[in-house]
Structures are given as structure tokens and as C-alpha cells.
Amino acid sequence: MLHRHKGDSHRNIIMWLDHRAVSQVHRINETKHSVLQYVGGVMSVEMQAPKLLWLKENLRETCWDKAGHFFDLPDFLSWKATGVTARSLCSLVCKWTYSAEKGWDDSFWKMVGLEDLVADNYSKIGNQVLPPGTSLGNGLTPEAAKDLGLPAGIAVAASLIDAHAGGLGVIGADVRGHGLACEGQPVTSRLAIICGTSSCHMGISKNPIFVPGVWGPYFSAMVPGFWLNEGGQSVTGKLIDHMVQGHAAFPELQAKATARCQSIYAYLNSHLDLIKKAQPVGFLTVDLHVWPDFHGNRSPLADLTLKGMVTGLKLSQDLDDLAILYLATVQAIAFGTRLIIEAMESAGHSISTLFLCGGLGKNPLFVQMHADITGTPVVLSQEVEPVLLGAAILGARASGDFASVQEAMARMSKVGKVVFPRHEDKRYYDKKYQVFLKLVEHQKEYASIMKGD
């Protein structure tokens, strides 16, 4: 998000999932600069440096030269609330190449053609950086207080990105009495997955772990004092919507779900239970397989050129066919999570429990498939919206109610439900996973053939 020098209301927004800066990110990655080792070795087109370079090269007069500030959304909201332009350590470390230990690296920005940011002492992108949970300025300004209907001066915390707030809201929960392997173990044995339009996989460690294709390690970017690795899938909820809404039977699904006063996904889940007969529901996709990278692969392959794949289609276009395609898509997303976990564990993480939140965490099929396919218990929060809980934890720290973010996490985060994997289905999902890996292998072979003479 940009804002002009005079502080007027003119602004423009580039969504995180905007992939227009493909040329720019290729050039950035070709530099092989040392900052890239902290983003899995390859910068994503979804990060801010390529977006900034695109703006400079394509909208120089109308945007680049006139912009007073470039903000990530959480920092923009903090500024609107307090008038303070300080940036969150989370935003800058995770998306802008800032180092919590060394600060900005002038050589990187000069090398990629954004030297004007250095010359301005980084005032446009942040030269005051604060840890999440730090109290900002004098709290809520009178103007913001009036807009929000709140008293002026309420503490406002330096922010987290939404997914990171979700991670903060779930990863520190007290799990005693739930029969989980992570009970009594360091919090580093937990993986938070924040799943909505896309999914983010947050794992923390006491020492830096470099995972090829996985963002980070970022110091204190989510939990103070811990290094963060962030895997991710660029489309998950968006992919499910795409597959379901694009099917010929979607109008029938809408009508039947409405008649039952159900969401379309609650109806699909009940329909799958109806057609599965005596077999486990997951077995309905024995001959239908999906590769889910319809918007490129964020982790761990870090390849934005990858495409989605479906194999096993028939002429059928009825509601049964739609339900099974929906199931195969959910499974593919869970297999993508399994691939990310394997990459993280190969590099040194040890993960025993998943903590799921976000919109897809409210879908019981999505949750069960993640448990079954990863072979790992899934913990759901007692809170309906753990992302908001994470933000509340920061606010509680900023207001002085707790001495540290960690104390607030332990006191405010509670377990709501635990979903265990069906280990009796493991052999089936292991075979499905082999097919899953073959899909991307074959896709790369197809691309190689088409590029050949």
C-alpha cells in the first residue's frame, strides 16, 4: 500500500497474491544476493521488493515519484490508528528483506535497482522498526478514536501480519490433558497452519534453520526470541472455491444447500458421507488425483511457473462427481502440507502436532484430511477467530496487562478440540502421496518436452 507525501487520501493497493512482477523477481533472484538465503533461497513474486521494482519501472511518474510511504497493510493500519510511521519487525523481516540483527542491507537495494530507497534513509519503507506488541506512540489518536467509537489513548501495539497473528493465537496453547505428543515438549514441536484464501505454515526454532523453498529463518518475527520458518500454499480456500464453483453441478449444489439452510461445503460433506457407503470417505478418490498449484508453488518447490493438474476425469457432471472433485482438491492441499512438513523436518525441524486456524479450520473434512494425510493430530482453538486472538495478545502486551508476549500467549490461548488421524487409512494415503509426487514430476517432464527442439 502506498501513500503520498502530503498525507492526502490518495492511495493504491497491490494484493499479496498479485503476480505481475514476474520479470522483476526473476532479475532479483538472478543476483544470488545473500539476503535470499533468508527467504528459502528464492524470493517469491508475492514479496515486496519485486512489487516495488514493478511500480518504479511501470508507474514511475504517477506513483513511484509521488509516494511518501509504502506500507504493508498492518503497518498502514497502525499508522492510521496512531499517526506513528514505525514499522513492525514482522512485516519488514518477513516480506521486505530486513534483518532483525543487522537492519537493511544497502547493497541489496542498490543491486536490484531500488537505490533511491537507500538514499532516502529508507524513510519510505521504514527506518524505525519495533517488535510486535510494542506500544505505539500515545495510543489511539482522537481522530481514529472518533472513527472507531473508542476512547482516545487506548494502547495500540506494533502489529503482526494476519497469518502470523493466527500463529501467535494458537501455537502457545496449553495442551495438558489432551493426549498430545507435544505436551511437555518445547513449543518448537508445533506447526501452526493458518488457512483461508491461502495457507501459511509457521514453525519456530531456538536456532536458525534454513529450509530450501521455505521462507525464513526470521528472528522474532512471530514469537519473540524464536526463529520462524514460513511455508505456504498460494491458493487453498480460493482453489476449493474455484473447483467447486466452476463445476457444471454447482447451481444444483447451491439450490440444495439453500433448501437445507446449509453452506455449500456443509452440504458437500454430508453428501460425501451419503455416497461413501461402507468405505472411509477418503477412498472415494482412488482414481482421481489433483496437483493444487493453480497459482504457482510457494513452498517447498518455490516455482511460480507450476500449474494445477487433475487426472482421472470422466464424462460425469453430476453432484456426486462435484463432491468427489471437491474431496480430491481438499486432499491435494493436505498433501501439499505433508510435502512442506517433510521439507522442514529434513532441514532440522521436528513436528509432532498441527495447530489449525482460519476459515478452512472450520471445515471438518479439511481438518480430518490434514490429520489423516500428515499422520499428525490437529488442534483447533477454543476461540472462533484465533487470528483476532493473536492481535488481542499483542494489545494485551502493549497495554501492560502482561509482562511479555509469551505470558499473554500462555494465558489467553486455549485448546477447543483435537482431531486425531485415522492410522488405519495410512497405507491408502501413502499410495495417494506417491501419485501426488508423480504429478509434479510429470508436469516438469511435459514442460521439458515442449521446450525441446
TORSE-560007 format. One line per field, with one value per residue (C-alpha): residue in three letters; x, y, z. Coordinates in steps of 0.1 Angstrom, whole numbers, plus 5000, padded with zeros to 4 digits. Each point is the difference from the previous one (the first is absolute). Example, Ala and Ser with C-alpha at 12.3 -4.5 7.8 and 13.67 -1.06 7.14 Angstrom:
<rs>
r <- [ALA, SER]
c1 <- [5123, 5014]
c2 <- [4955, 5034]
c3 <- [5078, 4993]
</rs>
This chain:
<rs>
r <- [MET, LEU, HIS, ARG, HIS, LYS, GLY, ASP, SER, HIS, ARG, ASN, ILE, ILE, MET, TRP, LEU, ASP, HIS, ARG, ALA, VAL, SER, GLN, VAL, HIS, ARG, ILE, ASN, GLU, THR, LYS, HIS, SER, VAL, LEU, GLN, TYR, VAL, GLY, GLY, VAL, MET, SER, VAL, GLU, MET, GLN, ALA, PRO, LYS, LEU, LEU, TRP, LEU, LYS, GLU, ASN, LEU, ARG, GLU, THR, CYS, TRP, ASP, LYS, ALA, GLY, HIS, PHE, PHE, ASP, LEU, PRO, ASP, PHE, LEU, SER, TRP, LYS, ALA, THR, GLY, VAL, THR, ALA, ARG, SER, LEU, CYS, SER, LEU, VAL, CYS, LYS, TRP, THR, TYR, SER, ALA, GLU, LYS, GLY, TRP, ASP, ASP, SER, PHE, TRP, LYS, MET, VAL, GLY, LEU, GLU, ASP, LEU, VAL, ALA, ASP, ASN, TYR, SER, LYS, ILE, GLY, ASN, GLN, VAL, LEU, PRO, PRO, GLY, THR, SER, LEU, GLY, ASN, GLY, LEU, THR, PRO, GLU, ALA, ALA, LYS, ASP, LEU, GLY, LEU, PRO, ALA, GLY, ILE, ALA, VAL, ALA, ALA, SER, LEU, ILE, ASP, ALA, HIS, ALA, GLY, GLY, LEU, GLY, VAL, ILE, GLY, ALA, ASP, VAL, ARG, GLY, HIS, GLY, LEU, ALA, CYS, GLU, GLY, GLN, PRO, VAL, THR, SER, ARG, LEU, ALA, ILE, ILE, CYS, GLY, THR, SER, SER, CYS, HIS, MET, GLY, ILE, SER, LYS, ASN, PRO, ILE, PHE, VAL, PRO, GLY, VAL, TRP, GLY, PRO, TYR, PHE, SER, ALA, MET, VAL, PRO, GLY, PHE, TRP, LEU, ASN, GLU, GLY, GLY, GLN, SER, VAL, THR, GLY, LYS, LEU, ILE, ASP, HIS, MET, VAL, GLN, GLY, HIS, ALA, ALA, PHE, PRO, GLU, LEU, GLN, ALA, LYS, ALA, THR, ALA, ARG, CYS, GLN, SER, ILE, TYR, ALA, TYR, LEU, ASN, SER, HIS, LEU, ASP, LEU, ILE, LYS, LYS, ALA, GLN, PRO, VAL, GLY, PHE, LEU, THR, VAL, ASP, LEU, HIS, VAL, TRP, PRO, ASP, PHE, HIS, GLY, ASN, ARG, SER, PRO, LEU, ALA, ASP, LEU, THR, LEU, LYS, GLY, MET, VAL, THR, GLY, LEU, LYS, LEU, SER, GLN, ASP, LEU, ASP, ASP, LEU, ALA, ILE, LEU, TYR, LEU, ALA, THR, VAL, GLN, ALA, ILE, ALA, PHE, GLY, THR, ARG, LEU, ILE, ILE, GLU, ALA, MET, GLU, SER, ALA, GLY, HIS, SER, ILE, SER, THR, LEU, PHE, LEU, CYS, GLY, GLY, LEU, GLY, LYS, ASN, PRO, LEU, PHE, VAL, GLN, MET, HIS, ALA, ASP, ILE, THR, GLY, THR, PRO, VAL, VAL, LEU, SER, GLN, GLU, VAL, GLU, PRO, VAL, LEU, LEU, GLY, ALA, ALA, ILE, LEU, GLY, ALA, ARG, ALA, SER, GLY, ASP, PHE, ALA, SER, VAL, GLN, GLU, ALA, MET, ALA, ARG, MET, SER, LYS, VAL, GLY, LYS, VAL, VAL, PHE, PRO, ARG, HIS, GLU, ASP, LYS, ARG, TYR, TYR, ASP, LYS, LYS, TYR, GLN, VAL, PHE, LEU, LYS, LEU, VAL, GLU, HIS, GLN, LYS, GLU, TYR, ALA, SER, ILE, MET, LYS, GLY, ASP]
c1 <- [5000, 5014, 4991, 5010, 5023, 4974, 4981, 4969, 4975, 5014, 5013, 5004, 5002, 5017, 4986, 5025, 4988, 5007, 5026, 5006, 5037, 5012, 5028, 5011, 5002, 5020, 5026, 5001, 5006, 5027, 5021, 5004, 5003, 5006, 4967, 4983, 5012, 4974, 4971, 5008, 5026, 4974, 4980, 4963, 4981, 4976, 5027, 5004, 5034, 4987, 4968, 5019, 5022, 4970, 4985, 5032, 5003, 4964, 4984, 5029, 4984, 4965, 5010, 5037, 5011, 4970, 4998, 5009, 4997, 4997, 4982, 4991, 4963, 5006, 5024, 4976, 4973, 5024, 5009, 4963, 4993, 5029, 5017, 5032, 5019, 5021, 4998, 4995, 5030, 4977, 4991, 5035, 5018, 4975, 4993, 5025, 5035, 5006, 5023, 4990, 5037, 5016, 4972, 4998, 5027, 5008, 5018, 4968, 4979, 5027, 5006, 4963, 4995, 4983, 5029, 4977, 4985, 5035, 5008, 4968, 5012, 4972, 4975, 4974, 5002, 5009, 5030, 4984, 4993, 4982, 4994, 4964, 4982, 5019, 4977, 4999, 5002, 4972, 4975, 4969, 4998, 4969, 4991, 5003, 4982, 4971, 4999, 5000, 4978, 5027, 5017, 5032, 5033, 4991, 5033, 5007, 5026, 5026, 4983, 5004, 4990, 4966, 5013, 5027, 4974, 4981, 5032, 5005, 4964, 5003, 5035, 5005, 4968, 5000, 4995, 5001, 4975, 4994, 5023, 5023, 5037, 5008, 4989, 5031, 5020, 5015, 4976, 5024, 4983, 4968, 4991, 4973, 4980, 4980, 4977, 4976, 5003, 5036, 5018, 5030, 5020, 5018, 5027, 5024, 5034, 5025, 5028, 4998, 4990, 5004, 4974, 5003, 4968, 4986, 5001, 5022, 5016, 4987, 5010, 4972, 4976, 4972, 5010, 5026, 5033, 4993, 5009, 4971, 4998, 4969, 4989, 4969, 4975, 4990, 4964, 4980, 4966, 5001, 5008, 4971, 4976, 5014, 4996, 4965, 4986, 5013, 4983, 4968, 4981, 5007, 4965, 4984, 5023, 4990, 4963, 5002, 5023, 4976, 4970, 5017, 5012, 5036, 5032, 5010, 5030, 4979, 4977, 5029, 5014, 4966, 4997, 5034, 4989, 4969, 5018, 5030, 4980, 5021, 5034, 5018, 4991, 5036, 4999, 4976, 5029, 5019, 5002, 4997, 5032, 5007, 5032, 4988, 5025, 4975, 5018, 5036, 5018, 5010, 5016, 5021, 5006, 4999, 4990, 4974, 4998, 4984, 4964, 4971, 4993, 4970, 5002, 4971, 4972, 4969, 4970, 4979, 4990, 4975, 5001, 5019, 5027, 5002, 5002, 5028, 5020, 4996, 5013, 5030, 5008, 4999, 5022, 5025, 5003, 5007, 5026, 5016, 5002, 5016, 5027, 5007, 5003, 5024, 5022, 5001, 5008, 5027, 5016, 4999, 4964, 4982, 4963, 4975, 4968, 4982, 4980, 4975, 4981, 4984, 4968, 5009, 5006, 4962, 4995, 5002, 5009, 5030, 5011, 4996, 5019, 5029, 5001, 4997, 5024, 5028, 4995, 5000, 4974, 4983, 4992, 4972, 4997, 4973, 4997, 4979, 5025, 5036, 5014, 4981, 5012, 5036, 4994, 4984, 5031, 5021, 4975, 5001, 5038, 5000, 4975, 5022, 4976, 5028, 5037, 5008, 4983, 5008, 4981, 4970, 5001, 5000, 4972, 4977, 5003, 4979, 4994, 4965, 5001, 5026, 4996, 5021, 5011, 4983, 5032, 4982, 4998, 5037, 5009, 4974, 5012, 5036, 4991, 4981, 5030, 5022, 4976, 5000, 5038, 4999, 4976, 5025, 5028, 4980, 4991, 5036, 5007, 4971, 5015, 5034, 4986, 4981, 5032, 5021, 5008]
c2 <- [5000, 5034, 5034, 5034, 5026, 5024, 4974, 5005, 4972, 4988, 4965, 4969, 4963, 4970, 4967, 4974, 4975, 5024, 4983, 5027, 5006, 4967, 5016, 5021, 4970, 4980, 5027, 5003, 4963, 5000, 5023, 4971, 5026, 4988, 5013, 4973, 4973, 5013, 4994, 4964, 5008, 5014, 5032, 4997, 5023, 5005, 5019, 5037, 5007, 4987, 5020, 5031, 4995, 4995, 5033, 5018, 4986, 5003, 5028, 5023, 5034, 4992, 4979, 4995, 5036, 5012, 4974, 5011, 4965, 4964, 4980, 4964, 5000, 4994, 5029, 5022, 4992, 5008, 5033, 5009, 4991, 5019, 5022, 4981, 4989, 4975, 4966, 4966, 4977, 4972, 5019, 5011, 4967, 4977, 5020, 5027, 4983, 5020, 4982, 5001, 4998, 5022, 5022, 5009, 4988, 5030, 4978, 4980, 5030, 5016, 4967, 4996, 5036, 5015, 5021, 5030, 4983, 4999, 5036, 5010, 4981, 4976, 5025, 4988, 4964, 5003, 5013, 4995, 4963, 4987, 4964, 4988, 5009, 5033, 5029, 5025, 5038, 5013, 4973, 5006, 5036, 5021, 4998, 4962, 4997, 5020, 4978, 4968, 5012, 4993, 5021, 5018, 4988, 4963, 4980, 4990, 4973, 4997, 4975, 4965, 4989, 4983, 4965, 5006, 5013, 4967, 4981, 5020, 4993, 4962, 4988, 5007, 4983, 4979, 4965, 4981, 4972, 4995, 4970, 5019, 4992, 5038, 5000, 5007, 5006, 5033, 5022, 4993, 4967, 5018, 5012, 5027, 4999, 5031, 4990, 5023, 5013, 4986, 4981, 5009, 4973, 5016, 4980, 5015, 4990, 5013, 5000, 5010, 4972, 5005, 4981, 5001, 5014, 5011, 5036, 5010, 4995, 5033, 5010, 5011, 5004, 4982, 4988, 5022, 4983, 4972, 4995, 4996, 4979, 5007, 4975, 5007, 4992, 5029, 4988, 4977, 5013, 5019, 4967, 4981, 5028, 5000, 4962, 4999, 5031, 4991, 4966, 4995, 4987, 5032, 5015, 4968, 5000, 5036, 4992, 4969, 5017, 5030, 4977, 4984, 5033, 4987, 5014, 4984, 4983, 4986, 4986, 4985, 4984, 4984, 4989, 4983, 4981, 4989, 4986, 4985, 4970, 4976, 5014, 5029, 5032, 5007, 4968, 5016, 5016, 4967, 5009, 5038, 5021, 5037, 5021, 5032, 5027, 5019, 5032, 4987, 4983, 5021, 4972, 4979, 5000, 5038, 4999, 5025, 4984, 4968, 4994, 4980, 4965, 4976, 4964, 4975, 5020, 4984, 5012, 5002, 5035, 4992, 5009, 4968, 5010, 5035, 4987, 4976, 5027, 5022, 4972, 4994, 5038, 5000, 4970, 5016, 5030, 4977, 4981, 5034, 5005, 4966, 5010, 5032, 4981, 4975, 5028, 5018, 4967, 4992, 5033, 4995, 5007, 4973, 5004, 4979, 5020, 5024, 5030, 5011, 5032, 5022, 4995, 4965, 4989, 5002, 4973, 4966, 4982, 5023, 4994, 4962, 4997, 5020, 4976, 4969, 5010, 5014, 4974, 5028, 5011, 5033, 5025, 5025, 5031, 5007, 5034, 5003, 5025, 4993, 5026, 5026, 4983, 5004, 5038, 5001, 4984, 5028, 5026, 4984, 5002, 5037, 5010, 4985, 4973, 4974, 5003, 4982, 4987, 4965, 5005, 5013, 4971, 4974, 5018, 5008, 4971, 4969, 4966, 4995, 4967, 4974, 4979, 4969, 4982, 4967, 4979, 4971, 5020, 5008, 4975, 5015, 5036, 4989, 4987, 5031, 5021, 4980, 5010, 5036, 5002, 4983, 5027, 5029, 4978, 4993, 5037, 5009, 4973, 5014, 5035, 4987, 4982, 5031, 5021, 4976, 5001]
c3 <- [5000, 4991, 5014, 4985, 5016, 5011, 5020, 4978, 4994, 4967, 5003, 4980, 5010, 4985, 5014, 5013, 4974, 4971, 4978, 4974, 5011, 4985, 4980, 5030, 5023, 4975, 4998, 5038, 5003, 4973, 5023, 5025, 5027, 5035, 5013, 4979, 5023, 5025, 4976, 4992, 4974, 4975, 5004, 4994, 4976, 5029, 5020, 5000, 4983, 4965, 5005, 5008, 4969, 4978, 5013, 4993, 4964, 4990, 5020, 5007, 4994, 5013, 5030, 5008, 5000, 5019, 5027, 5035, 5016, 4990, 5027, 5007, 5010, 5037, 5002, 4980, 5026, 5029, 4984, 4995, 5036, 5016, 4974, 5006, 4968, 5019, 4983, 5016, 5001, 4988, 4968, 4991, 5008, 4983, 4968, 4995, 5007, 5032, 5025, 5037, 5008, 4973, 4987, 4963, 4975, 4978, 4974, 4993, 4992, 4979, 4981, 4990, 4989, 5030, 5012, 5005, 5031, 5015, 4991, 5019, 5031, 4995, 5012, 4974, 5011, 5037, 5019, 5034, 5007, 5031, 5013, 4999, 5032, 5006, 5009, 4972, 5007, 5023, 4989, 4981, 4986, 5006, 4963, 4999, 5033, 4986, 4968, 5021, 5029, 5025, 5027, 4988, 5014, 5001, 4995, 4964, 4995, 4972, 4978, 4985, 4965, 5001, 4996, 5026, 5024, 4995, 5008, 5031, 5010, 4999, 5003, 5037, 5012, 5032, 4987, 5034, 5002, 4963, 4994, 4976, 4993, 5003, 5037, 5021, 4969, 4987, 4979, 4971, 4995, 4988, 4966, 4996, 4967, 4992, 4972, 4981, 4965, 5002, 5027, 5021, 5019, 5030, 5018, 5026, 5014, 5025, 4974, 4963, 4977, 4962, 4980, 4962, 4986, 5034, 5011, 5029, 5024, 5014, 5035, 5024, 4970, 5018, 5035, 5016, 5004, 4975, 4964, 4976, 4968, 4979, 4974, 4980, 4972, 4978, 4995, 5023, 5009, 4967, 4982, 5016, 4990, 4965, 4995, 5015, 4984, 4966, 4999, 4980, 5030, 5021, 4994, 5012, 5031, 5008, 4997, 5022, 5027, 5001, 5004, 5030, 5015, 4997, 4986, 4967, 5018, 5028, 4973, 4981, 5031, 5008, 4964, 5001, 5032, 4980, 4970, 5017, 5012, 5022, 4990, 5016, 4982, 4989, 4979, 4975, 4982, 4993, 4963, 5002, 5008, 5001, 5001, 5017, 4987, 4978, 5010, 5001, 5029, 5030, 5020, 5000, 4962, 4997, 4964, 4988, 4966, 5013, 4990, 5014, 4988, 5002, 4988, 5000, 4986, 4985, 4979, 5032, 5010, 5028, 5037, 5009, 4976, 5015, 5035, 4992, 4981, 5031, 5022, 4977, 5001, 5038, 5001, 4975, 5023, 5030, 4979, 4993, 5038, 5003, 4974, 5019, 5034, 4984, 4987, 5034, 5018, 4976, 5008, 5038, 5013, 5020, 4998, 5020, 5000, 4976, 5013, 4973, 4998, 4974, 4980, 4987, 5036, 5004, 4973, 5018, 4967, 4995, 5035, 4999, 4967, 5014, 5030, 4979, 4972, 5023, 5026, 5026, 5026, 4992, 5028, 4995, 5022, 5025, 4984, 4969, 4984, 5012, 4977, 5020, 5032, 4988, 4995, 5034, 5015, 4986, 5013, 5035, 5000, 4987, 5027, 5028, 5010, 4994, 5005, 4967, 4968, 5011, 5033, 4982, 4975, 5029, 5018, 4971, 4976, 5007, 4983, 4987, 4982, 4989, 4968, 4999, 4968, 4989, 4999, 4985, 4967, 4999, 4972, 4977, 5005, 4996, 4966, 4991, 5011, 4976, 4972, 5012, 4997, 4965, 4988, 5005, 4986, 4969, 4997, 4999, 4974, 4978, 5002, 4991, 4969, 4988, 5004, 4980, 4963]
</rs>
